[in-house]
C-alpha cells in the first residue's frame, strides 16, 4: 500500500476514534444529567408490625403514595429493621390489640436516639376506628400516643382495620364475639393515601 494512502487511512481511523470517544462521553453526560433529574428526594422508612397482614397492606399503600411524590420509600416489617438511621424520615405503624401497640413501643425504646430527629409520622390500625364510639376511638388514639412516647411525631394516622374470620383462632373468635367487634374489611384506602400525601407535604417543605 502506498505510504500516502496508508497515512490517509491512519488519519481517518484517528478521526473515527476521536468522534467515538466524544460520542460516548456525550452519552455518559446525558445519562448523568437524566439520572440527577430523577434522583429521589430522600429515603423514607415505613416500618410496621402486623399480625394478620392488614397493617402491612396499609404500610405498603403509604409507601407507594410517598414514592409517587419522588421519595424513595420502603415498607419494612419492624422485625427486619436494624438501622433506622440510614433513612431521612421514619413512619411507624401497628395494630391496636387490647389497648396497646407493643411492637412500636419496643421499637421506639430500642432506637429512640436514632428516631428523635427522624420520626415524622405514626399510624394505628384497629377496629376501634371502625365504630362510632368515642370511648373506643379515644382508647385507640391513646394506644398510639403511648407507643411513640416520649417522641411526638408530627403526623398521626388512625385507620379502621380488617377482621377476617378465616384467619382467627378459636380464642380470637371468642374475644371478637365478646366485645361485639364488627367483622369485615373497613379500611378506607383513599383516607390512607390522603394521610400519606399530608405527610409528604411536610417532607417537601
BELGI-V570927 format. One line per field, one symbol per residue. phi: phi as a letter, one per 30 degrees, with the letter a starting at -180 (. if undefined). A space follows every 10 residues. Layout:
BEGIN
phi->???
END
This chain:
BEGIN
phi->.edddddddd dddddddddd dddddddddd dddddddcdd dlcbcccbca ccjddddddd ddddddddcj cdbbcbdedc cbbdddcdbb bcbaddbhib bdddeddddd cedddecbdd aabcbaddcc ccbedddddd ddededdcdd dbddcbcbbd cbbcedccdd dddddddddh ddbkccdcdd dddddddddd edddd
END
